[in-house]
Amino acid sequence: MFAKALRYYLNSFSGLNREVWILALITFVNRAGTMVVPFMSLYLTKDMGLSLEQVGWVMSSFGAGSVVGSWLGGKLADKLGFYDVMIGALFTSGVAFILLQFVHGFAPFCIGIFVLLLLSDAFRPAMFVAIRAYAGTESRTRAVTLIRLAINLGFSMGPAVGGLIIAGFGYSGLFWVDGLTCLIAMFMMLYGLPRAQAQKDNDAARSGALRSPYRDKPYLFFLLTTVLICVPFLQYFSTVPLFYNEMHGLDEFNIGLLLGMNGLLIFLIEMPLIKFCEDRKYELMRILVVSVVMIALSFVMLNVFPSIAFLWFGMLFLTVGEMLNFPFMNRFAFDRAEHGKPGAYMALFTIAWSVAHIIGHTLGLNLVARIGFADTWWIFTGMLVLAIAMLVALQRFVAREVVRN
């Protein structure tokens, strides 16, 4: 039984191009090096002496830079090709990470973090365009899943190593390591993915359709739905840990175990789960609806079952919903990108995530402060129910579009 399960797990990774694996490795190195971000609030308050209100504005600058960078990266990917944008983003963000340690003062740091995110997040839409170029239509969802695994592994390692670097070298060590890992990822890309071949793959994957994503009404509706799903999801990384601590008395270690379960299950199950869904040719919209139902149930459990034991079940529902949702949301965005410039389409998709980050954490914290945890969870459950209704409506929009064409 174990041998069969292991074989299925390994087979779920088969059929992916060498280039996709190299992209995953580059992403892992890049994200493992992103160590400043988890310690940003500590750095700003303890090292720079900023107030919590000022830290909030810095994080807003962080989100604004991400939005502008994602838009710019998509636009440049369509004009120059994904390769030059990815190389440029890795190089400039690497230099920017190193220089940011020398920026002091509230306003200068806001500007610095905005510029840093503008440069680094130009990488994201270009990477999606690269996946579209390198992975065949039948393997794109699994290719995205592999990239997600690389991101999760990188983010899991980053904070742990970052803590050791702070202890040994102080916060300046983080900026140096973050910058150098960006540069290492750039050299890995130059060596592993030659520019000439990448340009051929990019040209071959270009769509002849010219429709603008800004005029693609089903796609814009989909992006709004994405924001409605992501805002509640992000609570598990801001307000839900507070709930674990204040309402259930869990310490940092036990909260870390709960959150760690999410990453472990994604590593062990996500790729086989995606392969299972694709092998059985489940309808994409049905998968998305089921995924949002699972995320909504995780919030219901926080209210209906006050036992600590059910916090684990809530995390399980959230994780399964996440594994089903995000790869297939990417798949929908890839499919719509066939109608126009892929860089512009994928830029808007990454911007939807950035907007959710800007809204989500502040909204959740303010709701908890004003109305408490229980009512906040019901509000986010309602938001997810609305998202389910919108996915059903989106399925009808797309079906009508197919009939008309």
Secondary structure, 3 states (H helix, E strand, C coil): CHHHHHHHHHHCCCCCCHHHHHHHHHHHHHHHCCCCHHHHHHHHHHHCCCCHHHHHHHHHHHHHHHHHHHHHHHHHHHHHCHHHHHHHHHHHHHHHHHHHCCCCCHHHHHHHHHHHHHHHCCHHHHHHHHHHHHCCHHHHHHHHHHHHHHHHHHHHHHHHHHHHHHHHHCHHHHHHHHHHHHHHHHHHHHHHCCHHHHHHHHHHHCCCCCECHHHCHHHHHHHHHHHHHHHHHHHHHCHHHHHHHHHHCCCHHHHHHHHHHHHHHHHHHHHHHHHHHHHCCCCHHHHHHHHHHHHHHHHHHHHHCCCCHHHHHHHHHHHHHHHHHHHHHHHHHHHHHCCECHHHHHHHHHHHHHHHHHHHHHHHHHHHHHHCHHHHHHHHHHHHHHHHHHHHHHHHHHHHHHHHC
